[in-house]
């Protein structure tokens, strides 16, 4: 079975400083990994995805993540936080397509707070 | 722009009164999913359709049903909403393609049960 652990339930940074949201995964196979962002009362927006191509993945809004197999990690980073980045972030692993659709396993989420 | 649309964005219903939530997509994807997300929790998959084939999760209560009349539309029916069913309901779609299957989410419908 696959699982995802988001190591911080809440992260607070100042505007203009770097962001690091940590995610570790467990998978028996080469996983597909995603980061989604959810702003208050909104749906989930795909930030970026890793699907066994380049290990450093660039996403939208200046975010990127690096897949490290040896550490089973997929941490999300951004060089400089903006107020609009304040949201809930979910790290997600996709199960092997054994059925008719892909099934996602979600982490518990990290709430990012950005202060002035 | 191709997208996933959910209506209404906010729905208020009374305890025990049936309610239907709607999802439509312009992505022409084969698969449509319904998730339930309670406050401060991760989304939980209720069921999905692959084309017309319905796939229920083992722990989804019988109170939740779904219909997919065509490729573009999918409905979530809650037959007798309880207070515990108050949540955000998210619709998502994906095209079944090995190695590149990404789910795209709609904005969600927030359901309040009085």
Interface residues (C-beta under 8 A of the other chain):
Chain A: X32 X34 X36 X41 X42 X43 X44 X45 X46 X49 X51 X52 X90 X94 X97 X99 X100 X101 X102 X103 X104 X106 X107 X108 X109
Chain B: X4 X6 X31 X33 X40 X41 X42 X43 X45 X48 X50 X53 X55 X88 X90 X92 X94 X96 X98 X99 X100 X101 X102 X103 X104 X105 X106 X107 X108 X110
